[in-house]
Amino acid sequence: MDHFASLAVQNIQDFAILVLDPHGIIQFSSEGIVHVNGFTSKEVTGQPVSVFYPRQDAAEYRSGQVLETARREGKHREEGWRLCRDGSLFPAGVVTTPILEGEHLIGYTQVMQNLTEQRQADESLRASEERYRLLVEEVKDYGIFMMDTGGYITSWNEGARRINGYEAHEIIGRHFSTFYTEEDLKDGKPARELKIARETGKYEEEGWRLRKDGSLFWASIVITAVNNAERELVGFSKVTRNLTDRKEAEDILKASEERYRIMTEELKLANQELRNFAYVASHDLQEPLRKIQAFGDVLQTQFAPSLGDAGNDLVRRMQSAARRMQSLVQDLLAYSRLNNEVTYVEKVSLNQLVAQILGDLEVVIQEKEAEIRVDSLPDIPGSEPQLRQMFQNLLSNALKFSHMDRPPRIRVSSRTVPLTQVPKSIRLRRIHWVAIEVADNGIGFEEKYRDRIFQMFQRLHGRSQYTGTGIGLAICKKVAENHGGTIVAESTPGEGSTFTVYMPV
């Protein structure tokens, strides 16, 4: 070996460089042999290279295979266990190269590296990755999962389970568009988000997402493109946070601010109109009506014989018309008091409220032999007087519009409903909803009238059949709207009706 080359080889510390004869006998060893496995150059020179192989009974065979493969293929690389001077084993990377003169084999070079530190580093990296995986899986406040390049889910942590409602085995392998609303799917939103993340490295937004049970939640999401060392896209990570409570608070605040602005602008005019109307309704209209009724009573009691049958019939009709007019005025006055939305200052027990109303209607219930079933009802934040008006009208109507040939059967029930089942006109005002239903087996009405019945003075039946002013259901709708909700009706003629009040809770 050239003198300068020999010096350079001797100074390499991280590798043991060996020169072997054609039979695998060590002719030369660099000083790096001491750092690699503890032997000195003097100790190994003249020894077969199998001296470094474990399990001595097979060492010569295995070392011979390595030399034969190197001669045949021009080079041989391997990683395997080798012996230290103290008899311990270490992981080694070995490259064996034949030395040729023309076509004649004159020996081999062998470069041996101790891979212990590299193996430890690799193991440390694997342990670190495992710790990271376990940490991600246990995070509960954030949904964290991985997707392949097509958006199909490949991992799922505990936070994602809590937020979205899916177990890992239910969702892994499915497309992440599973969490998007029908409107977003039609708009191509999932594909657009991946495109932006692919092109810019990240996509961030807040929006509505779907849980497994079909309910909606307001999500903050971050989609990040994951690239390999060659900057090739290998997938995406997605982090989701449930911000429904914050969104609800913001929506309530914005709605309150808007309502306050509108109410401030209209308050003076509305109050003045209400005062004028209340004065006319309570004094200018009701006082003449009372006089008409009083004079009618005098005619009936003192002058009945003089009036004759025809005269008395006219007086009775006059009295009936006066009573209807008085009832109409009182209902209009009640409706006028519902102009402003409720300020939620008390919690109303609907169970107690309905029980009190049924007590007031006890005589009618007994006369009609009505059967009324009331399920467990929730507590509602709002105005007790207004809610009493609404349920009084609903229950009175259920008793009034009953079949002549069968007693009334009425059921009052409630159920919680997801946001997706709430009428769209009120859907974004609140997050949590309850539906209270008043169902009967009465005469019903045709579906084409389901909106008309909530308008002022709309009657589907003549006064001779059913009494009333045509304002009761308009009051019900106004009360529901004042509480941030609404009321809808479903009916089949001859079979009955169901009135559903949607209220935020």
Summary of the structure (lengths in Angstrom):
residues: 505
radius of gyration: 44.6
end to end distance: 90.9
largest distance: 153.7
contacts: 1434
relative contact order: 0.06
helix: 48%
strand: 25%
